[in-house]
Amino acid sequence: MRKQKKVSESYVIMTELVLPNDTNTLHNLMGGRMMHWMDIVSAIAAQKHSNRIVVTASVDNVSFSESIKLGNVVTLEAKVTRAFNSSMEVHIVVFAEDIPSGKKFMSNQAFFTFVAVDQSGNPIDVPDAVPETKEEIELYDGALRRRQLRLVLGGRMKASEANELKSLFDLKEKSAK
């Protein structure tokens, strides 16, 4: 039986202040800087779960709901949602806060996938992730579908083999009849 770790054990919070060097000409946080921060916080969560060196394998869609301004405080929260053999899906939620005005909002969220590797760079098994809260269970349950979608889009799995995705479409077809 594989080792297990609670999802909560991988939880990481990272806080950054948006400085002039982080912004574009409109004084908004650059998307690339946000991606950099998201990669760091999610890698730390994956390392906490696996106790291994990790490498980024994929990044899901990242879209921005509202611009983050110069001087805002950015809080990134990350945790492993599910572990497979050597890979782990990490969910990141990003909040921005204008402290003087008291305005706080969720800017974006995304899923990153990491692979744990040994000292030679070869993939190595990671513990299973054990969800406990309702939110953790929902993210865990959806992780296999997201993984299959990543593999199909990346050309590493045939769409006909993505059983979790097929079951979604079968349900929709049955309910439409």
Number of C-alpha atoms within 10 A of each C-alpha: 5 9 9 14 18 17 24 19 14 21 21 19 16 16 15 14 15 22 15 14 11 17 19 13 8 9 17 19 23 18 17 11 14 21 14 10 19 25 20 16 23 31 26 24 29 34 21 19 26 27 13 17 19 25 18 17 13 15 17 13 9 14 11 13 11 12 13 24 23 19 19 21 19 25 18 25 20 29 28 36 28 26 28 16 14 18 25 32 29 29 23 24 17 22 18 24 20 16 11 8 7 7 10 14 14 16 19 17 21 18 22 24 25 25 28 25 19 12 9 6 12 10 17 17 18 25 21 21 25 19 20 12 11 9 11 19 16 12 19 21 14 13 21 19 18 17 20 20 19 17 16 17 12 11 10 11 14 13 15 9 11 17 13 15 18 13 12 11 12 11 10 10 10 8 8 7 5
